[in-house]
Amino acid sequence: MTDTTSTLAQSVVPMAQDLFTAMVDGEPGLLLPMEALEEPITDPLYAWVDIVGPAVSRTLVVTARETADRLARSLLLKEDDEPVTLEDVQDALGEVANVVGGNLKAMMPEGSSLTLPVVEHAEPSASRPADHEQALLWWGGPILIQLWTSTNGEDL
């Protein structure tokens, strides 16, 4: 792991916890780090942003559709039993990827920019495993944040 990747990796948990405290839960302590996922995420949704510029990296957020639905309800201030559309869910999960990626971009060299978030049911292709993977637990639902950093101009 490069120094840049290590620095970014160490920042993921506090950034995600701050995001969930401020924008999702309104109180701290509901997003908890885990050593690893206990089992694969079922019915996953993938949201990612790329940081482009002098250095290139990707931030990917993965969670189950059920957890993404709950996240959308929370961000949209809906009741637990209110339905959410796929567009609501994509907006909410994309916003999480965007905010985490944006905070990480602030740690990158000047001249870096953030792409728009992409949210899909299919995992984005990657030329290699992630440089860092952080498992989190929110209201019993797993959330996985993965980071890639490009070295020597390789594709992510």
Steps between C-alpha positions, in 0.01 A plus 500: 500500500641839400523788747212674322282191515587447865407859587173476308419161657550635852255780422213286370339405833500847658377658174219247463402534867494881472286474185249266663488712817440824309286391206339167582454427869525836673695335781838327525572136561262324260757421227751254639824366348537124463810292443341340193163405361359189663339389173468639146256785446178371345320697228786754488496851361829663402567874506831653406681820416843543351751763595693608192799727465866463591402186692206275414290310752156347536266486799241221482212456745315167502193409699191283477190644336318472834765714673501745208120531532538583870773751418276669242214521750731655757649757262156589363347518850243230422335262743636144531200355317488758221600368159800639316563487128809361334587860409481600870730212588746583222508866606560410865772244438660724238505783754683280752763408238523865394551637851756236600680541166487879529657490845772269372556729198578781742802293609624452143740724307374835375334474162301189588130487414214269581284324243125477537387196699396184318254261666433158350402145583815375328840527661737727306783316334839534664837388376602387849368467855436817699792656685286539810166359611307617803194316625244697699173412671200734500173393665601137450574547129850468360659779299832449328728783389785413265783721378729469202791726419670492165873463474696563184187595305335157524127465442285457808 
